């Protein structure tokens, strides 16, 4: 997993709790990296799962809730770091989500060929609807849900979504049904 994920998790923990909490998580989990994360480097996925598990035990929040909150937190951070992905002509919430696999992930792979990114397929049944099919060995569909929540906030558009299939329930992929409302 790319280091940017870890640096953003550290930023979330520092903002939501404090720097001491982040250090305590690192002390508890003893990651091989020793918590010295750089954005472009790769780190074992297990380090993320261990940190989230430790944060869950510390806060009493479920790991699923934390991962979803992390996804929501991450979206505006990515918008700040990579504004071109968000500001293309005519970009709105639906177009942005449709651009993840065919544009954003293509660009990420150019920079980081070893990035283990999820894949998305899309169905576009109506102007105000979108179906996203998510596949990933990491099974971070809660993170994807949080990114959808963050997209709604960023574009100030209501997005009702439900996951009708899930890898965490034994399915081969996750299927998100999205309905786009008006501006919020």
C-alpha positions as CSV (number, residue, x, y, z in Angstrom):
1,X,0.0,0.0,0.0
2,X,1.3,3.4,-0.9
3,X,2.6,5.6,1.9
4,X,0.2,8.4,1.2
5,X,-2.5,6.3,2.7
6,X,-0.5,6.0,5.9
7,X,0.5,9.7,6.0
8,X,-3.2,10.7,5.6
9,X,-4.2,8.2,8.3
10,X,-1.7,9.9,10.6
11,X,-3.1,13.3,9.7
12,X,-6.6,12.1,10.5
13,X,-5.6,10.7,13.9
14,X,-3.7,13.9,14.7
15,X,-6.6,16.2,13.7
16,X,-9.4,14.1,15.3
17,X,-7.5,13.0,18.4
18,X,-3.9,14.3,18.7
19,X,-0.3,13.5,17.9
20,X,0.2,11.5,21.1
21,X,-2.6,9.1,20.0
22,X,-0.8,8.5,16.6
23,X,2.5,7.8,18.4
24,X,0.7,5.5,20.9
25,X,-0.8,3.6,17.9
26,X,2.7,3.2,16.4
27,X,4.1,2.1,19.7
28,X,1.3,-0.5,20.1
29,X,1.5,-1.9,16.6
30,X,5.2,-1.8,16.1
31,X,5.1,-1.5,12.3
32,X,8.2,-2.7,10.4
33,X,8.4,0.8,8.9
34,X,8.5,2.2,12.5
35,X,5.9,4.7,11.3
36,X,8.4,6.6,9.1
37,X,6.0,6.8,6.1
38,X,6.7,8.6,2.9
39,X,4.0,9.2,0.3
40,X,5.6,7.4,-2.7
41,X,7.0,4.3,-0.8
42,X,5.1,1.1,-0.4
43,X,4.3,-0.6,2.9
44,X,2.6,-3.8,3.9
45,X,-1.2,-3.7,4.0
46,X,-1.1,-5.3,7.4
47,X,0.4,-2.1,8.9
48,X,-2.8,-0.2,8.0
49,X,-5.1,-3.0,9.3
50,X,-3.1,-3.1,12.5
51,X,-3.2,0.7,13.0
52,X,-7.0,0.7,12.4
53,X,-7.5,-2.2,14.8
54,X,-5.5,-0.4,17.5
55,X,-7.5,2.8,16.9
56,X,-10.7,0.9,17.1
57,X,-9.8,-0.6,20.4
58,X,-8.7,2.8,21.7
59,X,-11.8,4.7,20.6
60,X,-14.5,2.1,20.8
61,X,-15.5,2.8,17.2
62,X,-15.7,-0.2,14.9
63,X,-13.0,-0.7,12.3
64,X,-15.6,-0.4,9.6
65,X,-16.7,3.0,10.9
66,X,-13.1,4.2,11.2
67,X,-12.3,3.1,7.6
68,X,-15.4,4.8,6.2
69,X,-14.5,8.0,8.2
70,X,-11.0,7.8,6.8
71,X,-12.3,7.6,3.3
72,X,-14.4,10.6,3.8
73,X,-11.5,12.5,5.3
74,X,-9.2,11.4,2.5
75,X,-11.3,12.8,-0.4
76,X,-10.7,16.5,0.3
77,X,-7.1,15.8,1.0
78,X,-6.7,14.3,-2.4
79,X,-8.5,17.2,-3.9
80,X,-6.0,19.6,-2.4
81,X,-3.0,17.4,-3.5
82,X,-4.4,16.7,-7.0
83,X,-6.7,19.5,-8.0
84,X,-6.7,18.6,-11.7
85,X,-8.7,15.4,-11.1
86,X,-11.5,17.5,-9.5
87,X,-11.6,20.6,-11.7
88,X,-11.9,19.3,-15.3
89,X,-14.5,21.1,-17.4
90,X,-18.0,20.1,-16.5
91,X,-16.9,17.9,-13.5
92,X,-19.6,17.0,-11.0
93,X,-19.9,14.3,-8.4
94,X,-21.2,11.7,-10.9
95,X,-18.6,12.4,-13.5
96,X,-15.9,12.4,-10.9
97,X,-16.8,9.0,-9.6
98,X,-17.0,7.7,-13.2
99,X,-13.5,9.0,-13.8
100,X,-11.8,7.0,-11.0
101,X,-10.9,3.9,-12.8
102,X,-10.5,5.1,-16.4
103,X,-8.7,8.4,-15.6
104,X,-7.5,8.8,-12.0
105,X,-6.2,5.3,-11.6
106,X,-4.5,5.5,-15.0
107,X,-2.6,8.6,-13.9
108,X,-1.7,7.1,-10.5
109,X,-0.3,4.0,-12.3
110,X,1.9,6.3,-14.4
111,X,3.4,7.7,-11.2
112,X,3.4,4.5,-9.2
113,X,3.4,1.4,-11.4
114,X,3.5,-0.9,-8.4
115,X,0.3,0.7,-6.8
116,X,-2.2,-2.0,-6.0
117,X,-5.3,-0.1,-6.9
118,X,-8.9,-1.4,-6.8
119,X,-10.8,-1.6,-10.0
120,X,-14.2,-0.1,-10.8
121,X,-16.8,-0.9,-13.4
122,X,-19.8,1.3,-14.0
123,X,-23.4,1.1,-15.1
124,X,-25.2,4.3,-15.9
125,X,-28.9,3.5,-15.8
126,X,-30.2,7.1,-15.5
127,X,-28.9,10.7,-15.3
128,X,-29.3,10.7,-11.5
129,X,-28.1,7.2,-10.9
130,X,-24.8,5.2,-11.0
131,X,-23.8,1.7,-10.2
132,X,-20.2,1.1,-9.2
133,X,-18.7,-2.4,-9.0
134,X,-15.7,-2.4,-6.8
135,X,-13.0,-5.2,-6.8
136,X,-10.0,-5.2,-4.5
137,X,-8.0,-7.9,-2.8
138,X,-7.8,-5.5,0.2
139,X,-11.6,-5.5,0.7
140,X,-11.6,-1.8,1.7
141,X,-15.2,-1.2,0.5
142,X,-15.8,0.9,3.6
143,X,-13.1,3.2,2.5
144,X,-14.8,3.4,-0.9
145,X,-18.0,4.3,0.9
146,X,-16.2,7.1,2.7
147,X,-14.8,8.4,-0.6
148,X,-18.3,8.5,-2.0
149,X,-19.4,10.5,1.1
150,X,-16.4,12.8,0.7
151,X,-17.3,13.2,-3.0
152,X,-20.9,14.3,-2.0
153,X,-19.5,16.9,0.4
154,X,-16.8,18.1,-2.0
155,X,-19.2,18.7,-4.9
156,X,-22.0,19.7,-2.5
157,X,-24.3,17.1,-4.0
158,X,-26.6,14.7,-2.1
159,X,-25.6,11.1,-2.9
160,X,-27.7,8.3,-1.4
161,X,-25.8,5.0,-1.7
162,X,-26.3,1.5,-0.6
163,X,-24.1,-1.5,-1.0
164,X,-26.2,-4.3,-2.4
165,X,-23.3,-6.8,-2.7
166,X,-20.2,-6.9,-0.5
167,X,-16.9,-8.9,-0.5
168,X,-17.1,-8.8,3.3
169,X,-20.2,-10.9,3.0
170,X,-18.6,-13.5,0.7
171,X,-19.4,-11.9,-2.7
172,X,-16.7,-11.7,-5.4
173,X,-17.1,-7.9,-5.6
174,X,-19.0,-5.0,-4.1
175,X,-21.8,-3.3,-5.8
176,X,-22.8,0.3,-4.9
177,X,-26.1,1.7,-6.1
178,X,-25.9,5.5,-6.1
179,X,-28.7,8.1,-6.5
180,X,-27.7,11.7,-7.0
181,X,-29.9,14.5,-5.6
182,X,-29.7,18.2,-5.9
183,X,-27.1,20.5,-4.5
184,X,-26.7,20.6,-0.7
